[in-house]
Amino acid sequence: MTFSISMVLDSIQASVTDVLV
């Protein structure tokens, strides 16, 4: 479960970075 949460957070962070950049 921890791995799933980590992947989700990573995905969200990548999306946010994409929007900011």
PDB file of N, CA, C and O in Angstrom, chain B, residues numbered from 101:
ATOM      1  N   MET B 101       0.852  -1.198   0.000  1.00  0.00           N
ATOM      2  CA  MET B 101       0.000   0.000   0.000  1.00  0.00           C
ATOM      3  C   MET B 101       0.894   1.256   0.000  1.00  0.00           C
ATOM      4  O   MET B 101       0.596   2.244  -0.672  1.00  0.00           O
ATOM      5  N   THR B 102       1.976   1.196   0.756  1.00  0.00           N
ATOM      6  CA  THR B 102       2.859   2.366   0.828  1.00  0.00           C
ATOM      7  C   THR B 102       3.387   2.714  -0.560  1.00  0.00           C
ATOM      8  O   THR B 102       3.481   3.884  -0.931  1.00  0.00           O
ATOM      9  N   PHE B 103       3.734   1.657  -1.332  1.00  0.00           N
ATOM     10  CA  PHE B 103       4.278   1.905  -2.674  1.00  0.00           C
ATOM     11  C   PHE B 103       3.240   2.629  -3.529  1.00  0.00           C
ATOM     12  O   PHE B 103       3.570   3.551  -4.274  1.00  0.00           O
ATOM     13  N   SER B 104       1.992   2.203  -3.412  1.00  0.00           N
ATOM     14  CA  SER B 104       0.917   2.822  -4.209  1.00  0.00           C
ATOM     15  C   SER B 104       0.796   4.304  -3.863  1.00  0.00           C
ATOM     16  O   SER B 104       0.724   5.156  -4.748  1.00  0.00           O
ATOM     17  N   ILE B 105       0.775   4.596  -2.574  1.00  0.00           N
ATOM     18  CA  ILE B 105       0.655   6.000  -2.144  1.00  0.00           C
ATOM     19  C   ILE B 105       1.843   6.809  -2.676  1.00  0.00           C
ATOM     20  O   ILE B 105       1.675   7.932  -3.152  1.00  0.00           O
ATOM     21  N   SER B 106       3.011   6.241  -2.592  1.00  0.00           N
ATOM     22  CA  SER B 106       4.210   6.945  -3.059  1.00  0.00           C
ATOM     23  C   SER B 106       4.082   7.256  -4.540  1.00  0.00           C
ATOM     24  O   SER B 106       4.381   8.366  -4.981  1.00  0.00           O
ATOM     25  N   MET B 107       3.635   6.267  -5.306  1.00  0.00           N
ATOM     26  CA  MET B 107       3.493   6.458  -6.760  1.00  0.00           C
ATOM     27  C   MET B 107       2.468   7.555  -7.042  1.00  0.00           C
ATOM     28  O   MET B 107       2.674   8.400  -7.914  1.00  0.00           O
ATOM     29  N   VAL B 108       1.368   7.534  -6.299  1.00  0.00           N
ATOM     30  CA  VAL B 108       0.317   8.540  -6.516  1.00  0.00           C
ATOM     31  C   VAL B 108       0.859   9.939  -6.214  1.00  0.00           C
ATOM     32  O   VAL B 108       0.658  10.875  -6.988  1.00  0.00           O
ATOM     33  N   LEU B 109       1.543  10.065  -5.085  1.00  0.00           N
ATOM     34  CA  LEU B 109       2.094  11.379  -4.715  1.00  0.00           C
ATOM     35  C   LEU B 109       3.092  11.830  -5.770  1.00  0.00           C
ATOM     36  O   LEU B 109       3.128  13.006  -6.130  1.00  0.00           O
ATOM     37  N   ASP B 110       3.900  10.905  -6.267  1.00  0.00           N
ATOM     38  CA  ASP B 110       4.884  11.242  -7.294  1.00  0.00           C
ATOM     39  C   ASP B 110       4.167  11.744  -8.545  1.00  0.00           C
ATOM     40  O   ASP B 110       4.584  12.725  -9.162  1.00  0.00           O
ATOM     41  N   SER B 111       3.085  11.058  -8.908  1.00  0.00           N
ATOM     42  CA  SER B 111       2.323  11.452 -10.095  1.00  0.00           C
ATOM     43  C   SER B 111       1.754  12.856  -9.916  1.00  0.00           C
ATOM     44  O   SER B 111       1.835  13.691 -10.817  1.00  0.00           O
ATOM     45  N   ILE B 112       1.184  13.102  -8.753  1.00  0.00           N
ATOM     46  CA  ILE B 112       0.597  14.426  -8.488  1.00  0.00           C
ATOM     47  C   ILE B 112       1.680  15.501  -8.552  1.00  0.00           C
ATOM     48  O   ILE B 112       1.482  16.557  -9.154  1.00  0.00           O
ATOM     49  N   GLN B 113       2.816  15.226  -7.931  1.00  0.00           N
ATOM     50  CA  GLN B 113       3.901  16.217  -7.934  1.00  0.00           C
ATOM     51  C   GLN B 113       4.350  16.494  -9.372  1.00  0.00           C
ATOM     52  O   GLN B 113       4.621  17.642  -9.724  1.00  0.00           O
ATOM     53  N   ALA B 114       4.430  15.460 -10.192  1.00  0.00           N
ATOM     54  CA  ALA B 114       4.847  15.619 -11.583  1.00  0.00           C
ATOM     55  C   ALA B 114       3.825  16.495 -12.315  1.00  0.00           C
ATOM     56  O   ALA B 114       4.195  17.359 -13.110  1.00  0.00           O
ATOM     57  N   SER B 115       2.550  16.265 -12.041  1.00  0.00           N
ATOM     58  CA  SER B 115       1.497  17.054 -12.699  1.00  0.00           C
ATOM     59  C   SER B 115       1.611  18.512 -12.286  1.00  0.00           C
ATOM     60  O   SER B 115       1.533  19.405 -13.130  1.00  0.00           O
ATOM     61  N   VAL B 116       1.796  18.761 -10.993  1.00  0.00           N
ATOM     62  CA  VAL B 116       1.912  20.139 -10.495  1.00  0.00           C
ATOM     63  C   VAL B 116       3.111  20.823 -11.134  1.00  0.00           C
ATOM     64  O   VAL B 116       3.023  21.972 -11.565  1.00  0.00           O
ATOM     65  N   THR B 117       4.226  20.115 -11.193  1.00  0.00           N
ATOM     66  CA  THR B 117       5.436  20.693 -11.790  1.00  0.00           C
ATOM     67  C   THR B 117       5.180  21.025 -13.252  1.00  0.00           C
ATOM     68  O   THR B 117       5.616  22.065 -13.746  1.00  0.00           O
ATOM     69  N   ASP B 118       4.462  20.128 -13.949  1.00  0.00           N
ATOM     70  CA  ASP B 118       4.154  20.357 -15.363  1.00  0.00           C
ATOM     71  C   ASP B 118       3.345  21.647 -15.512  1.00  0.00           C
ATOM     72  O   ASP B 118       3.585  22.438 -16.424  1.00  0.00           O
ATOM     73  N   VAL B 119       2.394  21.847 -14.614  1.00  0.00           N
ATOM     74  CA  VAL B 119       1.536  23.044 -14.707  1.00  0.00           C
ATOM     75  C   VAL B 119       2.355  24.297 -14.412  1.00  0.00           C
ATOM     76  O   VAL B 119       2.231  25.306 -15.104  1.00  0.00           O
ATOM     77  N   LEU B 120       3.195  24.223 -13.376  1.00  0.00           N
ATOM     78  CA  LEU B 120       4.003  25.392 -13.005  1.00  0.00           C
ATOM     79  C   LEU B 120       4.976  25.733 -14.129  1.00  0.00           C
ATOM     80  O   LEU B 120       5.171  26.902 -14.461  1.00  0.00           O
ATOM     81  N   VAL B 121       5.583  24.699 -14.711  1.00  0.00           N
ATOM     82  CA  VAL B 121       6.553  24.936 -15.786  1.00  0.00           C
ATOM     83  C   VAL B 121       5.784  25.157 -17.079  1.00  0.00           C
ATOM     84  O   VAL B 121       6.389  25.377 -18.128  1.00  0.00           O
TER      85      VAL B 121
END
